[in-house]
């Protein structure tokens, strides 16, 4: 019976079949870490932080909301 799931490309290089004296065994190879694009992460962090600040300014302070008289 064939599997309906295709192997994930990110894990394609991790499993290798090896044969020792006719016995097959699975060997898991360590994954190579992907290089991190630090400037892109810092830029994204600034964009998110700016948006969080804008969102926080829209919402009134909880203390002011609770003590406000209607």
C-alpha positions in Angstrom: 0.0 0.0 0.0 1.5 3.3 -1.0 1.6 6.2 1.4 -0.6 9.2 0.5 1.9 11.6 2.2 4.9 12.8 0.3 8.1 13.1 2.3 8.8 16.6 3.6 11.6 18.4 1.7 13.1 19.7 4.9 13.7 16.2 6.2 14.6 14.6 2.9 18.4 14.6 3.7 18.1 13.4 7.3 17.3 9.7 6.9 19.7 7.4 5.1 19.4 3.7 4.8 22.6 1.7 5.4 23.1 -2.0 5.0 25.4 -4.0 7.2 25.8 -7.7 6.4 22.4 -7.6 4.7 20.6 -6.0 7.6 19.1 -2.6 6.9 19.1 0.1 9.5 18.1 3.8 9.6 20.7 6.4 10.4 19.8 9.9 11.3 22.3 12.5 10.2 22.5 15.9 12.0 20.7 18.7 10.2 22.8 21.7 9.1 21.6 24.9 10.8 20.1 27.5 8.4 22.0 30.8 8.6 20.1 33.5 10.3 19.6 36.8 8.5 20.1 39.1 11.5 19.4 42.4 9.8 16.1 41.1 8.4 15.1 39.9 11.9 16.0 43.2 13.5 14.0 45.1 10.8 11.0 42.8 11.4 11.3 43.3 15.1 11.2 47.1 14.7 8.1 46.9 12.5 6.3 44.7 15.0 7.4 46.9 18.0 6.1 50.0 16.2 2.8 48.4 15.5 2.5 47.2 19.1 3.1 50.8 20.3 0.4 52.2 17.9 -2.1 49.5 19.0 -1.4 50.2 22.7 -2.0 54.0 22.1 -5.4 53.3 20.7 -6.6 51.3 23.8 -7.3 53.5 26.8 -5.6 52.7 30.1 -7.6 50.2 32.2 -7.4 52.4 35.3 -8.9 55.3 33.4 -11.6 53.1 32.0 -12.6 51.8 35.4 -12.6 55.1 37.2 -14.4 57.0 34.4 -17.8 58.2 35.3 -20.5 57.8 32.7 
